[in-house]
Amino acid sequence: MKKQYIIPIFVPHLGCPNDCIFCNQKSISGQKKQMTKEEAKKIIDDYLTNTKPEAKQTEIAFFGGSFTAIDEKLQEELLQVAYEYIKENKVSSIRISTRPDCIDKKTLKRLKKYKVKTIELGVQSANDYILKRSNRGHNFEDVKKASKLIRRYGFILGHQMMIGLPESTKEDEINTAKQLIKLKPKIVRIYPVLVIKGTKLEQEYKEGIYKPLPLVKAIEICGQLVRMFADKKIEVIRVGLQSTEEISDPKNKESEVVAGPYHPALRQLVESSMWHEAILEKIKKLNVKVQEVEVTVNPMDVNNVIGHKKENIKNLKEYYDVDLIVKSDEKVKQGKSKIEITKLYKDFLEEKETIKSK
């Protein structure tokens, strides 16, 4: 498998027609100045200098803001810079992220000209009331129109959704996932809402109007959504904002996060929780008392089965008195497992009786 290497270029707040209630892109990206073609070239050169030899697929990604809503001249300048690296075979592709209401045929033709491969849409919710409540400035009909156009023009379609938006419920978020699945994206990102400094949401949080999702609840909902997308062969490429100096524990003075379900290993917590549920489901199907279970998985899945800080091993022992044995086997496909009940409680009792009789 070829390893993909992402060169991120942030264009914070460029092109955004309004400020979403939860958003402060300059804080999230850690970038205070606006992007120029000279700065973009410097970023790309710096990243390529440090590219690992095994990274065969290198992609330039324009994140933050709404790329297709920025001034057309600047769009062309940034795309031209990136395109030069494609022509020189130094990078393999370009991706952009943008708003659903900033996609039309003219825009897509421009992106096609510069060999953009992937377009990610900031969807956030399928509920128009929640979109309005969050000051998104678009509705879900815009999402549907943009998604269909993007796929029709041959781009890889990506969606970004959020959980824990003001007045959003778990049912809303499950429905959003269902609606996105109908639009057939190839990739999805799931972001639990964090309260960021300098946003309207921070004001609502301080006034007690908004209550962020507890971490446990965010893990539960994300796990359900990941499973829904996986069942339809849609890849979830990120769960939670990437940890940086700015996006870190709210207890850190340098952090821009005020509150919310932040964790530096959120995806691992979600996937570990999913494995925990799968193992428990297997155990509960047996009408016997299980003492030991052996799970064989691909080496890439071992850490998630064990759990963050061995939480799955600890929880199964503490709450169910079950010993978890984890083994790795490269023949097992990633995401799949062989779960075997290796010892029942009656076996344990029989062993004790045998020892006593001797």
FENBEL-V133251 format. One record per backbone hydrogen bond with DSSP energy under -1.0 kcal/mol. CO is the residue of the C=O (numbers start at 1). NH is the residue of the N-H. Records with the same first field share a line. If there is no record, write none. Layout:
CO->NH + NH
This chain:
3->57
5->59
7->61
9->63
11->14
14->66
20->23
21->201
24->28
25->29
26->30
36->40
37->41
38->42
39->43
40->44
41->45
42->46
43->47
44->48
45->49
52->55
54->56
57->5
58->92 + 93
59->7
60->95
61->9
62->97
63->11
66->69
67->70
71->75
72->76
73->77
74->78
75->79
76->80
77->81
78->82
79->83
80->84
82->86
83->87
84->88
85->90 + 91
86->89
93->60
94->117 + 118
95->62
96->120
97->67
98->122
99->102
104->108
105->109
106->110
107->111
108->112
109->113
110->114
111->116
112->115
117->156
118->96
119->158
120->98
121->123 + 160
123->125
124->162
127->131
128->132
129->133
130->134
131->136
132->135
134->21
140->144
141->145
142->146
143->147
144->148
145->149
146->150
147->151
148->152
149->153
150->155
151->154
156->119
157->186 + 187
158->121
159->189
160->123 + 124
161->191
163->193
165->168
169->173
170->174
171->175
172->176
173->177
174->178
175->179
176->180
177->181
178->182
180->183
181->184
186->235
187->159
188->237
189->161
190->240
191->163
195->258 + 259
196->199
199->203
200->204
201->205
202->206
203->207
204->209 + 210
205->208
214->218
215->219
216->220
217->221
218->222
219->223
220->224
221->225
222->226
223->227
224->228
225->229
226->230
227->231
229->234
230->233
235->188
238->190
246->248 + 256
247->244
249->252
256->197
259->195
260->262
263->266
265->269
266->270
267->271
268->272
269->273
270->274
271->275
272->276
273->277
274->278
275->279
276->280
277->281
278->282
279->283
280->284
281->285
283->286
286->288
289->345
291->323
292->342 + 343
293->325
294->340
295->327
296->338
297->329
298->301
301->305
302->306
303->307
306->312 + 313
307->310
308->311
310->314
311->315
312->316
313->317
314->318
315->319
316->320 + 322
323->293
325->295
327->297
329->332
333->336
338->296
340->294
343->291 + 292
344->348
345->349
346->350
347->351
348->352
349->353
350->354
351->355
352->356
353->357
354->358
